[in-house]
Amino acid sequence: MKILSLFKNKLIRDLAIIICLLVILPMISTSYFSSLLGKAIIFAILAISIDIAWGYGGILSLGHSVFFGLGAYAFAIMSLQGGSLFASLGGVALGILLPVLLAFLVSWFVFYSKSSPFYIGVVTLSLSILFEQLSIRLSSLTGGQNGLTNIPSFPFSGSMLYYFLLSLLVLTVMVAYQFVKSDMGKLVVAVRDNEERCKFLGYNTQWIRTLVFVFSGAIAGFAGVLYAPFDGFVSPSLLNFTLATEIIVWVAIGGRGKLVGAVIGALLINILSPIFNDISPYLWQIFLGFIFVLAVVFVPNGLYSFTGKAKDKTTPYKIVTKAKDPVVKQDKGNDVLVIRGVKVAYGDLTILDGLNLALRSGELQCVVGPNGAGKSTLINAITGRVKYTEGSITLEKEQICAWSPQKIARSRVARTFQSTNIIASLTVEENLQLASRKGATPSFYKNGKTINLSSSTVRLLHETKLHEKLTVIAGNLSHGDQQALELCMVLALEPKVLLLDEPTAGLTLAERKKIGEIFKSLGRDEGLSLMIIEHDIDFVKEIADRVTLLHSGKIAMDGSVTEITSSNLVKEIYLGGRVG
């Protein structure tokens, strides 16, 4: 019954149809066509590798052929020089291990350095050129320009070989599907679509990207290992940029980010290419280029999008309200977050100038000031989004100046952004589930349907009616609902310090009043320390324990609500009034 339930999923059904066709085709075709299908199946496995990296992970590799070629060369060299079954098995292991190691090195260089992740395209493109030249120069090992021939084949041939390759395609699809539909798969998509939000939920996004790229490289290497004994010949062309771009074309035309689209594209093009190349190779290449441009510009989801949208029934998520931990509350008024002499400057432009401020336990502190005063930069400095050039910030007497945003988030310092910052491509419940895990590594194969939330988060969900919209794609929510979702996400982190950048922007007066009550209860009942940047003075009067006026990167005034709102200095600087 569990297996039958899988076929309710459109992607699984479509893949099953393709597999059935591939099972039947050799029975009604020639041996030549069966051989052509076998090679197309290997290339479909290769296409799955780039779909995982690009379609799901957002990592566009322009040199994925390197991993494929390495796998093929590793198997060929080991098999030819060893001349035994054990040597061939060693070639299989090495053909997967070498691409994994190379993918890891590339990931470390790109994702863990200060360079932009977009450089992955440049780096992988350079690798394809480098490895092609190496394979030509190291002729004693690789056969040079002529490549390696007479590579030991599989111990079986004909239909048995074909169905063996088909079974490996099915296995690859199953492993890839289990990964992309797992909790880790949802996180991979989240990092692809909004890496910054994931960092501030406590996730190590560099490691996530590395994992995806290494996994993709392993599958590409595996495809190369299959190609070498199947074709019996490997050459530098398996490493070059031409094949790397062809893989991208297959996936783009078939449809990226769907697995089945990559399989369709690879099978279709590799079956048709030999046929049309015999007729007119130049016109065929021009036609493929034209279709690729059309797909990228007008049909970004590829041919697979024409099969219709999925209307699958999914298992609903279950929200579980967590019991309150027996936490020993700190005395109200103890300094939790202390800022001393913090300066943020960009060249000659100083945003924060020697700022001194303390956030106390159980206190709701509002920071006000005109536009450009440095309010958002203050939160950015605290949470590691920007680096300060002078001063120090301590969290419960521990310096956090060298901490990454994810480490600060895992230390229970949560924040919202001035512009709503959610994972727009995921549903409301998936956003909440990611936040509730607080940066912990999710499962690689399980698709959890439980969301453990604090009572305050559940309360906010009901107050804002979001509990009625859990299955809605977050990007389709109204602005007010997106604001509310982001608030729920940061509360799901169960923070001890909560930094909110204009959290009520876009909300109605009634919604503001409800959320204001929740903010006050978080400080009063749960001992949270809240710093709220707010422009609405009336809202500040209702909720604040203490107000800080920021002006030109400095603290102009700090005191009670009454002291601040009645001050002539505030009227002059912030409210636009005149003194005297």
HELIX and SHEET records of a PDB file:
HELIX    1   1 LYS A    2  LEU A    6  1                                   5    
HELIX    2   2 LYS A   10  ILE A   24  1                                  15    
HELIX    3   3 LEU A   25  ILE A   28  5                                   4    
HELIX    4   4 SER A   31  ILE A   50  1                                  20    
HELIX    5   5 ASP A   51  TYR A   56  3                                   6    
HELIX    6   6 SER A   65  GLY A   82  1                                  18    
HELIX    7   7 LEU A   85  PHE A  111  1                                  27    
HELIX    8   8 PRO A  117  TYR A  119  5                                   3    
HELIX    9   9 ILE A  120  ARG A  137  1                                  18    
HELIX   10  10 SER A  139  THR A  142  1                                   4    
HELIX   11  11 GLY A  144  ASN A  146  5                                   3    
HELIX   12  12 GLY A  158  VAL A  180  1                                  23    
HELIX   13  13 ASP A  183  ASP A  193  1                                  11    
HELIX   14  14 GLU A  195  LYS A  199  1                                   5    
HELIX   15  15 THR A  205  ASP A  231  1                                  27    
HELIX   16  16 PRO A  236  LEU A  238  5                                   3    
HELIX   17  17 PHE A  241  GLY A  254  1                                  14    
HELIX   18  18 VAL A  260  ILE A  279  1                                  20    
HELIX   19  19 PRO A  281  VAL A  297  1                                  17    
HELIX   20  20 LEU A  303  THR A  307  5                                   5    
HELIX   21  21 LYS A  375  ILE A  382  1                                   8    
HELIX   22  22 PRO A  405  ARG A  410  1                                   6    
HELIX   23  23 VAL A  428  SER A  436  1                                   9    
HELIX   24  24 SER A  455  GLU A  463  1                                   9    
HELIX   25  25 LEU A  466  GLU A  468  5                                   3    
HELIX   26  26 ALA A  474  ASN A  476  5                                   3    
HELIX   27  27 HIS A  479  ALA A  492  1                                  14    
HELIX   28  28 LEU A  509  GLU A  526  1                                  18    
HELIX   29  29 ILE A  537  ILE A  543  1                                   7    
HELIX   30  30 VAL A  561  THR A  565  1                                   5    
HELIX   31  31 ASN A  568  ILE A  573  1                                   6    
SHEET    1   A 2 LYS A 318  THR A 321  0                                        
SHEET    2   A 2 THR A 450  LEU A 453  1                                        
SHEET    1   B 4 LEU A 349  ARG A 360  0                                        
SHEET    2   B 4 ASP A 335  TYR A 346 -1                                        
SHEET    3   B 4 GLU A 390  LEU A 395 -1                                        
SHEET    4   B 4 GLU A 398  GLN A 399 -1                                        
SHEET    1   C 6 VAL A 413  ARG A 415  0                                        
SHEET    2   C 6 VAL A 497  ASP A 501  1                                        
SHEET    3   C 6 SER A 529  ILE A 533  1                                        
SHEET    4   C 6 LEU A 364  VAL A 368  1                                        
SHEET    5   C 6 ARG A 546  HIS A 551  1                                        
SHEET    6   C 6 LYS A 554  GLY A 559 -1                                        
END                                                                             
